[in-house]
Amino acid sequence: MKEWIKSILILPFNVTITIPFLILYFSKFKYNIPSIFQISIGIIILFIGLFLLIWTILLFEKIGKGTLAPWSATKHLVIQGPFKYTRNPMITGVLCILTSEAIILNSNYLLYWTIFFFLLNCVYFKLFEEKQLEQKFGDEYIKYKKATPAWVPNIFFRKK
């Protein structure tokens, strides 16, 4: 339980709370009230992001027998739930949360952080994580990687 909480506090909490707070603070953010439409869209995206994040964290613990953190990684490959449709639903959840913050707070700087975070993860997954998963899980991961897109869910085009 301690590793689980530590991994959440260090990774998604810092990415979605600490860094956005620091960005807003150092950019001398002045809040402009967004429209009801912006707030509504932002809240919907926020709940989608929280749902994905929580669901994937629980799957990592229950099925993977580990956490989202590299220092306490899963022992089993998780390909159930949202992982059936995309290889990175946890990051998609975090991206939804960051996008909702940018929308609700009317902040271009938070939008820039969201884009930077996405690009950083694209590079990290391609150069490091995918190679580590191939070494750890072998053919099981390679087969999964070929069948499941990295980012855009294959909900409508999933091969049977």
Residue frames as qw, qx, qy, qz and C-alpha x, y, z in Angstrom:
[[0.000, 0.885, 0.465, 0.000, 0.00, 0.00, 0.00],
 [0.335, -0.757, 0.096, 0.553, 2.88, 2.35, 0.81],
 [0.364, -0.124, 0.596, 0.705, 4.44, 1.91, -2.69],
 [0.176, 0.619, 0.703, 0.304, 1.02, 2.39, -4.29],
 [0.125, -0.934, -0.275, 0.189, 0.43, 5.73, -2.53],
 [0.401, -0.591, 0.311, 0.627, 4.03, 6.85, -3.10],
 [0.374, 0.132, 0.665, 0.632, 3.77, 6.15, -6.83],
 [0.090, 0.794, 0.564, 0.207, 0.52, 8.13, -7.13],
 [0.257, -0.902, -0.097, 0.333, 1.91, 11.08, -5.18],
 [0.417, -0.464, 0.431, 0.652, 5.15, 11.20, -7.13],
 [0.279, 0.116, 0.706, 0.641, 3.81, 10.64, -10.62],
 [0.033, 0.633, 0.622, 0.461, 0.21, 11.66, -11.50],
 [0.297, -0.840, -0.354, 0.283, -0.16, 14.04, -8.54],
 [0.366, -0.515, 0.201, 0.749, 2.95, 16.01, -9.49],
 [0.233, 0.155, 0.638, 0.717, 2.04, 16.02, -13.19],
 [0.103, -0.632, -0.640, -0.424, -1.58, 17.11, -12.69],
 [0.387, -0.864, -0.318, 0.060, -1.38, 19.26, -9.54],
 [0.556, -0.604, 0.075, 0.566, 2.13, 20.40, -8.56],
 [0.422, 0.009, 0.436, 0.795, 3.49, 21.30, -11.99],
 [0.050, 0.689, 0.520, 0.502, 0.29, 23.06, -13.16],
 [0.386, -0.867, -0.256, 0.184, 0.24, 25.03, -9.89],
 [0.522, -0.465, 0.208, 0.684, 3.87, 26.09, -10.41],
 [0.323, 0.324, 0.532, 0.712, 3.18, 27.01, -14.05],
 [0.117, -0.833, -0.456, -0.291, 0.24, 29.17, -13.01],
 [0.500, -0.775, -0.118, 0.368, 2.17, 30.72, -10.11],
 [0.493, -0.353, 0.307, 0.734, 5.26, 31.64, -12.14],
 [0.229, 0.396, 0.557, 0.693, 3.23, 32.87, -15.11],
 [0.078, 0.166, 0.311, -0.933, 1.44, 35.28, -12.76],
 [0.069, -0.369, -0.853, -0.362, -1.85, 33.69, -13.78],
 [0.304, 0.121, 0.260, -0.909, -4.92, 35.87, -13.68],
 [0.254, 0.293, 0.921, -0.026, -8.13, 33.89, -13.78],
 [0.354, 0.100, -0.269, -0.890, -10.65, 34.78, -16.47],
 [0.599, 0.140, 0.653, -0.442, -14.02, 33.17, -15.89],
 [0.024, -0.047, 0.839, 0.542, -14.67, 30.74, -18.72],
 [0.571, -0.080, -0.275, -0.770, -18.08, 30.22, -20.30],
 [0.767, -0.137, 0.458, -0.429, -20.53, 27.66, -18.93],
 [0.895, 0.399, -0.156, -0.122, -19.83, 25.63, -22.06],
 [0.399, 0.601, -0.625, 0.298, -16.07, 25.60, -21.33],
 [0.370, -0.401, 0.666, -0.508, -16.67, 24.63, -17.71],
 [0.886, 0.071, 0.240, -0.390, -19.08, 21.85, -18.73],
 [0.816, 0.475, -0.328, 0.035, -16.70, 20.41, -21.33],
 [0.158, 0.608, -0.661, 0.411, -13.81, 20.71, -18.89],
 [0.584, -0.298, 0.572, -0.493, -15.69, 18.85, -16.16],
 [0.946, 0.219, 0.044, -0.237, -16.71, 16.06, -18.54],
 [0.657, 0.556, -0.463, 0.208, -13.11, 15.64, -19.71],
 [0.154, -0.564, 0.645, -0.492, -11.92, 15.77, -16.08],
 [0.786, -0.158, 0.434, -0.411, -14.24, 12.92, -15.05],
 [0.909, 0.381, -0.162, -0.044, -13.20, 10.83, -18.06],
 [0.390, 0.633, -0.569, 0.353, -9.56, 11.38, -17.10],
 [0.394, -0.449, 0.620, -0.509, -10.10, 10.54, -13.43],
 [0.923, 0.045, 0.195, -0.328, -12.09, 7.44, -14.36],
 [0.819, 0.470, -0.312, 0.106, -9.33, 6.18, -16.70],
 [0.150, 0.629, -0.615, 0.451, -6.57, 7.00, -14.22],
 [0.577, -0.341, 0.554, -0.494, -8.26, 5.28, -11.28],
 [0.952, 0.174, 0.066, -0.243, -9.33, 2.26, -13.34],
 [0.722, 0.522, -0.413, 0.187, -5.83, 1.69, -14.73],
 [0.068, -0.578, 0.652, -0.487, -4.17, 2.12, -11.33],
 [0.759, -0.189, 0.438, -0.442, -6.54, -0.48, -9.88],
 [0.934, 0.331, -0.101, -0.086, -5.83, -2.87, -12.77],
 [0.406, 0.630, -0.582, 0.317, -2.09, -2.46, -12.23],
 [0.332, -0.435, 0.668, -0.504, -2.54, -3.43, -8.59],
 [0.824, -0.002, 0.376, -0.424, -5.11, -6.22, -9.02],
 [0.927, 0.373, 0.047, -0.020, -3.95, -7.93, -12.21],
 [0.536, 0.698, -0.365, 0.304, -0.40, -6.64, -12.64],
 [0.809, -0.479, -0.225, 0.256, 0.49, -7.05, -8.95],
 [0.534, -0.039, -0.046, 0.843, 2.43, -3.80, -8.97],
 [0.015, 0.773, 0.270, -0.574, 2.07, -0.05, -9.31],
 [0.526, 0.835, 0.149, 0.061, 2.25, 2.53, -12.08],
 [0.151, -0.902, 0.385, 0.120, 5.78, 3.44, -11.03],
 [0.695, 0.517, -0.498, 0.036, 8.87, 2.01, -12.75],
 [0.031, 0.487, -0.762, 0.426, 10.52, 1.31, -9.37],
 [0.427, 0.030, 0.804, -0.413, 7.58, -0.95, -8.39],
 [0.424, 0.229, -0.518, -0.706, 6.41, -2.10, -11.80],
 [0.875, 0.000, 0.113, -0.470, 3.79, -4.72, -12.49],
 [0.418, -0.335, 0.840, 0.089, 4.78, -8.37, -12.44],
 [0.473, 0.365, 0.790, 0.141, 2.15, -9.35, -15.02],
 [0.049, 0.073, 0.433, 0.897, 1.24, -7.71, -18.31],
 [0.284, 0.494, 0.579, -0.584, -2.08, -5.87, -18.00],
 [0.032, -0.005, -0.631, -0.776, -4.17, -6.06, -21.18],
 [0.065, -0.572, -0.817, 0.026, -7.68, -5.97, -19.73],
 [0.032, -0.790, -0.366, 0.491, -10.14, -3.10, -19.40],
 [0.311, 0.908, -0.039, -0.279, -9.06, 0.02, -21.30],
 [0.281, -0.571, 0.683, 0.358, -5.73, -1.66, -22.10],
 [0.623, 0.307, 0.707, 0.131, -7.66, -3.76, -24.67],
 [0.416, 0.844, 0.335, 0.048, -8.13, -0.64, -26.76],
 [0.290, 0.872, -0.258, 0.299, -4.93, 1.37, -26.26],
 [0.769, 0.033, -0.459, 0.443, -1.55, 0.61, -24.71],
 [0.303, 0.088, -0.357, 0.880, -1.45, 3.85, -22.71],
 [0.283, -0.708, -0.530, -0.371, -4.86, 4.52, -21.15],
 [0.520, -0.625, -0.328, 0.481, -3.32, 5.79, -17.92],
 [0.305, -0.190, 0.160, 0.919, -1.44, 8.54, -19.74],
 [0.084, -0.459, -0.576, -0.671, -4.60, 9.25, -21.73],
 [0.425, -0.733, -0.528, 0.062, -6.37, 9.75, -18.41],
 [0.452, -0.506, -0.091, 0.729, -3.65, 12.13, -17.22],
 [0.186, 0.099, 0.409, 0.888, -3.82, 14.01, -20.55],
 [0.219, -0.653, -0.611, -0.390, -7.60, 14.37, -20.10],
 [0.463, -0.721, -0.360, 0.370, -7.07, 15.80, -16.61],
 [0.381, -0.313, 0.137, 0.859, -4.45, 18.26, -17.89],
 [0.051, 0.341, 0.557, 0.756, -6.67, 19.26, -20.82],
 [0.312, -0.744, -0.578, -0.122, -9.59, 19.85, -18.47],
 [0.449, -0.613, -0.189, 0.622, -7.42, 22.08, -16.28],
 [0.262, -0.062, 0.338, 0.902, -6.36, 24.12, -19.31],
 [0.116, -0.512, -0.625, -0.578, -9.99, 24.50, -20.41],
 [0.415, -0.746, -0.515, 0.074, -11.50, 25.26, -16.99],
 [0.449, -0.645, -0.072, 0.614, -8.72, 27.66, -16.02],
 [0.441, 0.890, 0.120, 0.007, -8.55, 29.24, -19.48],
 [0.381, -0.769, 0.420, 0.296, -4.76, 28.82, -19.54],
 [0.717, 0.629, -0.296, -0.055, -2.63, 28.51, -22.66],
 [0.002, 0.644, -0.734, 0.213, 0.36, 27.71, -20.45],
 [0.642, -0.134, 0.695, -0.293, -1.41, 24.63, -19.11],
 [0.843, 0.492, 0.100, -0.191, -2.28, 23.65, -22.66],
 [0.408, 0.732, -0.542, 0.069, 1.43, 23.96, -23.57],
 [0.330, -0.438, 0.787, -0.281, 2.30, 21.77, -20.56],
 [0.829, 0.163, 0.440, -0.303, -0.26, 19.17, -21.74],
 [0.750, 0.635, -0.170, -0.072, 1.26, 19.07, -25.22],
 [0.141, 0.693, -0.680, 0.193, 4.80, 18.90, -23.83],
 [0.571, -0.271, 0.703, -0.326, 3.81, 16.09, -21.45],
 [0.883, 0.344, 0.232, -0.218, 2.26, 14.12, -24.33],
 [0.603, 0.708, -0.365, 0.045, 5.33, 14.56, -26.56],
 [0.155, -0.611, 0.726, -0.273, 7.65, 13.62, -23.68],
 [0.732, -0.078, 0.614, -0.285, 5.67, 10.42, -23.14],
 [0.831, 0.535, -0.036, -0.151, 5.70, 9.59, -26.86],
 [0.377, 0.697, -0.587, 0.168, 9.50, 9.73, -26.81],
 [0.367, -0.451, 0.726, -0.367, 9.82, 7.92, -23.47],
 [0.857, 0.092, 0.407, -0.302, 7.51, 5.07, -24.47],
 [0.795, 0.582, -0.162, -0.049, 9.18, 4.57, -27.83],
 [0.361, 0.683, -0.577, 0.265, 12.79, 4.76, -26.62],
 [0.067, -0.394, 0.784, -0.474, 12.56, 3.15, -23.20],
 [0.615, -0.076, 0.539, -0.571, 9.34, 1.64, -21.89],
 [0.876, 0.314, -0.110, -0.350, 8.42, -0.45, -24.93],
 [0.529, 0.488, -0.680, 0.140, 11.90, -1.99, -25.01],
 [0.181, -0.310, 0.767, -0.532, 11.71, -2.77, -21.27],
 [0.758, 0.078, 0.334, -0.555, 8.28, -4.36, -21.68],
 [0.802, 0.417, -0.383, -0.190, 9.52, -6.46, -24.61],
 [0.304, 0.432, -0.789, 0.315, 12.41, -7.72, -22.49],
 [0.342, -0.182, 0.677, -0.626, 10.21, -8.37, -19.45],
 [0.702, 0.214, 0.471, -0.488, 7.17, -9.95, -21.12],
 [0.335, -0.168, 0.821, 0.431, 8.64, -11.16, -24.43],
 [0.010, -0.202, -0.785, -0.585, 6.30, -12.47, -27.13],
 [0.074, -0.663, -0.718, 0.198, 3.21, -11.70, -25.03],
 [0.050, -0.730, -0.109, 0.673, 3.98, -7.98, -25.15],
 [0.092, -0.247, 0.602, 0.754, 5.13, -8.02, -28.79],
 [0.003, 0.409, 0.859, 0.309, 1.82, -9.65, -29.82],
 [0.096, -0.766, -0.522, 0.363, -0.12, -7.14, -27.71],
 [0.146, -0.578, 0.165, 0.786, 1.87, -4.22, -29.15],
 [0.066, 0.001, 0.730, 0.680, 1.10, -5.32, -32.73],
 [0.099, -0.520, -0.823, -0.208, -2.62, -5.71, -32.01],
 [0.238, -0.830, -0.447, 0.233, -3.18, -2.60, -29.87],
 [0.343, 0.741, 0.026, 0.577, -2.47, 1.01, -30.85],
 [0.443, 0.002, -0.442, 0.780, -0.34, 3.18, -28.57],
 [0.018, 0.132, 0.278, -0.951, -2.67, 6.17, -28.27],
 [0.512, 0.043, -0.198, -0.835, -5.81, 6.24, -30.39],
 [0.560, -0.022, 0.752, -0.348, -8.25, 3.62, -29.06],
 [0.181, 0.102, -0.816, -0.539, -9.27, 0.93, -31.50],
 [0.436, 0.193, 0.645, -0.598, -12.83, 0.71, -30.19],
 [0.677, 0.505, 0.110, -0.525, -14.47, 0.81, -33.61],
 [0.624, 0.592, -0.475, -0.185, -11.79, -1.00, -35.61],
 [0.465, -0.474, 0.730, -0.161, -10.75, -3.75, -33.19],
 [0.526, 0.259, -0.753, -0.299, -9.86, -7.01, -34.93],
 [0.856, -0.294, 0.109, -0.411, -11.72, -10.00, -33.60]]
